[in-house]
Amino acid sequence: MEMVTDYSSEIQAGGKPPFLTVLGLETSCDETAASVVRLTPDGQATVLSSVIHSQIEDHAAYGGVVPEIAARSHVEMIAGVTRRAMTEADVGYAGLDGVAATAGPGLVGGVMVGLSFGKAVALARGLPLVAVNHLEGHAVSARLGARVAYPFLLLLVSGGHCQLLDVRGIGDMSRLGTTIDDAAGEAFDKIAKAMGLGYPGGPALERLAATGDGARFDLPRALLGRKDCDFSFSGLKTAASRLAQTCQTDQDRADLADAVQTAIARQLSDRSERAMIAYAEAAPPDDRQRLLVVAGGVAANRTVRSTLEATAARHGFGFLAPPMAYCTDNAAMIALAGAERLQRGMTSDIDTAARPRWPLDEARALADPVHPASRKGAKA
């Protein structure tokens, strides 16, 4: 449950709140991360530290993330990673204004580790706790590298999620479209696995595609003619995985990798183009900025970035993606989302539970579900 706390006694001269320094914790998948971020009243974010322990070596032999292994690693690493982040930030616990921890969505065993550690810090130090939606962290991540005003149009594209959102502010986001099956990052990883590229597959496929000619392969295009902004990658994933079995040479694999990367970038561009048109038509030309922000792990793919940037320019939209260090999972984005919530007096109860599913636009997910809700909750 979310509480609203009155910080009026802490307002500085001039009627502006003091800067906020927040410790962020992220353990939703296979990175144990901690970060300290400082947020000024005018929205300027400074990353004082960002420490990430990757579990790639732990999961590589299995070709993907094993939830039990991930959770155990988070337990082993969270204290040391946090200690290092605090040391690098040169900020003692007395210098913190709050603790932000990912509370979902994600692998719930891992989420519980970071959230429980955050609760312990908050209780021991008498600090407010802010439970952060991992996706909201991605939504604000571009603000770690540039001054970005709300509102903006967001393409959130990662291993588990692919959504288009109207972002009006922290805690105020509406879903315009989502994937009806697989996410783009999942397609990258599973096709790469079918091609024998190992784990993590997305970056390996991108490297291989650099020497390929994708024109050799004709891959399916999903949802042609549909007027909405939803995505679908399952057909592409199946077709490419079958083609992977026919590849005989390294050049065959490079060509297929380029074809896959181009196809994914094209679909992301096509659906984002629809969203930009709808977004622009929803308000008068000077009523809100025309800006497409692309965030999430797939935003690190250079072909995806360049394709979307060109599409945005054609429609009179600016384009922005987070710095590469903040595209994949990190705790700086969680700390920033927590600081923005704390700045508005939005804190969380100490008994807040970890959530395996947590849509950003929960009302839309419940009222107009793309995927049926389960005991884990509504998805996307």
Secondary structure as UniProt FT lines:
FT   STRAND          2..4
FT   HELIX           8..10
FT   TURN            13..14
FT   STRAND          20..26
FT   STRAND          31..39
FT   TURN            41..42
FT   STRAND          45..54
FT   HELIX           56..60
FT   TURN            61..63
FT   HELIX           67..89
FT   HELIX           93..95
FT   STRAND          98..104
FT   HELIX           108..125
FT   STRAND          129..133
FT   HELIX           134..140
FT   HELIX           141..144
FT   STRAND          152..157
FT   STRAND          162..169
FT   TURN            170..171
FT   STRAND          172..179
FT   HELIX           184..194
FT   TURN            195..196
FT   HELIX           201..209
FT   TURN            210..211
FT   HELIX           214..216
FT   TURN            224..225
FT   HELIX           234..244
FT   TURN            245..246
FT   HELIX           250..281
FT   TURN            285..287
FT   STRAND          291..295
FT   HELIX           297..300
FT   HELIX           302..314
FT   TURN            315..316
FT   STRAND          318..320
FT   HELIX           324..326
FT   HELIX           332..343
FT   TURN            344..345
FT   STRAND          346..348
FT   TURN            350..351
FT   HELIX           362..367
FT   TURN            375..376
//
